[in-house]
Every structure is written in C-alpha cells, then in structure tokens.
Amino acid sequence: MEGALKLKEISYIHAEGYAAGELKHGPFALLTEDTPVIAILTHQTLGKFDQNASLNIYEKTLGNVKEIKARGATVIAIAEEGDEEVEKYVDEVIRVPGTSAIFSPIPNTVALHLLAYWTAKARGCEIDKPRNLAKSVTVE
C-alpha cells in the first residue's frame, strides 16, 4: 500500500494496494490490457516458525498473478534474486535481495519507491515538490 501511495503522491497516477487474498473481491473486475499490476512475489522466509506458511503465501500470490495474466493485464513482479519461476508468468521482474520475513518489507519498499520515482521522472512530474501535499498531518 506504501507503493501505491508513493505513485499517487509523486507521479499523480491512481494506484491501489491490495493483499493478494482480496483481489477476487472487486479488483479483478477492473483488469484490462491497459491495467499494469505490480505484484510482490517474495519468499518471506519465516525460518523455524512456519516454513510451509511462507511457501503457501508465495504459491497463492503466484496463482493470483496467473489469473491476472489470463485477463490480459501487464504484470511487473518484485521478486527475489534467483527466483526463476516467477519469470514464466510476468512481463517484467524487479529483483530484490532475499531476506527473512521481518526484514522483507525493506527491500520491497525501496523497489516500490524507486518505481514511483522513475515513473514520476518519466512523466515530467516535480518530484521534490509534489503538489497539494502537507508537510505534516494534524488532528483537529
């Protein structure tokens, strides 16, 4: 969801972040050939806690990617270095280093921020001074 927010803030492109399990509850209806989808497909290793849970999340997300591709949308995946399986099902891959579940949001967020940055730059947006953003949020 952070990546979608950053895309909106600096490139002025509407974007929404969804958990993979929520895609079938509405977002699939919006998919067309003109819909780019960014999928985070990393093996979030849970170590001694539950190695099977990590694999299940990855497999379910990969299943969603296959359904997205079947509807004609372009898929860009954020995947770990060395994951060749994902290349079979997506259009482009952004590589991040593999890490444990607790740290996996860090490289994924960096990749999403860079994607937003370069998208904004390609669109000619003022990256350092985005329009209509407050420097701080106050509660009244």
C-alpha positions in Angstrom: 0.0 0.0 0.0 3.0 2.3 0.5 4.0 1.8 -3.1 0.5 2.8 -4.3 0.6 5.9 -2.1 4.0 6.9 -3.4 2.8 6.5 -7.0 -0.1 8.8 -6.3 1.9 11.4 -4.4 4.7 11.9 -6.9 3.6 10.7 -10.3 -0.2 11.6 -10.0 -1.2 8.1 -11.2 -4.1 6.5 -9.4 -3.0 3.3 -7.7 -4.3 1.0 -5.1 -2.6 -1.6 -2.9 -4.4 -4.9 -2.2 -3.5 -8.0 -0.3 -3.4 -10.9 -2.7 -6.3 -12.6 -1.0 -8.5 -9.6 -1.6 -8.1 -9.4 -5.4 -11.1 -11.6 -6.1 -13.4 -9.3 -4.2 -13.6 -6.5 -6.8 -10.2 -5.6 -8.3 -10.3 -8.4 -10.9 -13.3 -6.7 -12.4 -11.1 -3.7 -13.3 -8.4 -5.6 -15.1 -7.8 -4.9 -18.8 -4.9 -4.9 -21.2 -4.3 -1.3 -20.1 -4.0 -2.2 -16.4 -0.5 -2.5 -15.1 -0.2 -4.7 -11.9 2.8 -4.7 -9.6 3.0 -8.0 -7.7 5.3 -8.5 -4.7 6.3 -12.2 -5.0 9.0 -12.7 -2.4 9.6 -15.8 -0.3 9.2 -14.3 3.1 11.1 -16.9 5.0 9.6 -17.5 8.4 12.5 -19.7 9.5 11.8 -22.1 12.3 8.3 -20.7 12.9 6.5 -22.0 9.8 8.3 -22.7 6.6 5.2 -24.0 4.9 3.3 -20.8 5.5 5.9 -18.9 3.5 5.6 -21.3 0.6 1.8 -21.2 0.7 1.7 -17.3 0.6 4.1 -17.3 -2.4 2.1 -20.1 -4.3 -1.2 -18.3 -3.7 0.2 -15.0 -4.8 1.7 -16.7 -7.9 -1.7 -18.2 -8.6 -3.3 -14.7 -8.5 -0.6 -13.5 -10.9 -1.6 -16.3 -13.3 -5.2 -15.2 -13.1 -4.3 -11.6 -13.7 -2.3 -12.5 -16.8 -5.2 -14.6 -18.1 -7.3 -11.4 -18.0 -4.7 -9.6 -20.2 -3.1 -7.2 -17.7 0.6 -6.4 -17.7 2.3 -7.8 -14.6 5.6 -6.4 -13.1 6.8 -8.6 -10.3 9.1 -7.7 -7.4 10.9 -10.9 -6.8 14.0 -12.2 -5.0 17.3 -12.7 -6.8 17.5 -16.2 -8.2 13.7 -16.8 -8.4 13.4 -18.0 -12.0 9.9 -19.4 -11.5 8.3 -16.0 -11.5 9.8 -15.1 -14.9 7.5 -17.6 -16.5 4.3 -15.7 -15.6 5.1 -12.0 -15.6 6.1 -9.4 -18.1 9.0 -7.8 -16.1 10.8 -8.5 -12.9 12.4 -6.1 -10.4 14.9 -8.0 -8.3 15.4 -7.6 -4.6 17.7 -9.5 -2.2 16.1 -12.3 -0.3 15.7 -11.9 3.4 13.7 -13.0 6.4 10.0 -12.1 6.8 10.7 -9.5 9.4 13.0 -7.6 7.0 11.4 -8.3 3.6 9.3 -5.1 3.6 12.5 -3.0 3.5 13.9 -4.1 0.0 10.3 -4.3 -1.3 9.5 -0.8 -0.2 12.8 0.5 -1.7 11.9 -1.1 -5.0 8.4 0.4 -5.0 9.8 3.9 -4.1 12.3 3.7 -7.0 9.5 2.6 -9.3 7.4 5.6 -8.3 10.4 7.9 -8.6 11.3 6.8 -12.1 7.7 6.8 -13.2 7.3 10.4 -12.0 10.5 11.4 -13.7 9.4 9.8 -17.0 6.1 11.7 -16.7 7.9 15.0 -16.1 6.5 15.4 -12.6 8.1 17.7 -10.0 9.4 15.0 -7.7 10.9 17.2 -5.0 7.8 19.4 -4.7 4.7 17.3 -5.2 1.5 19.3 -5.5 -1.1 19.6 -2.7 0.8 17.6 -0.1 1.1 18.8 3.5 4.5 18.5 5.3 2.7 17.2 8.4 -0.6 15.9 9.3 -2.5 17.4 12.3 -5.6 16.2 14.1 -8.2 18.8 15.0 
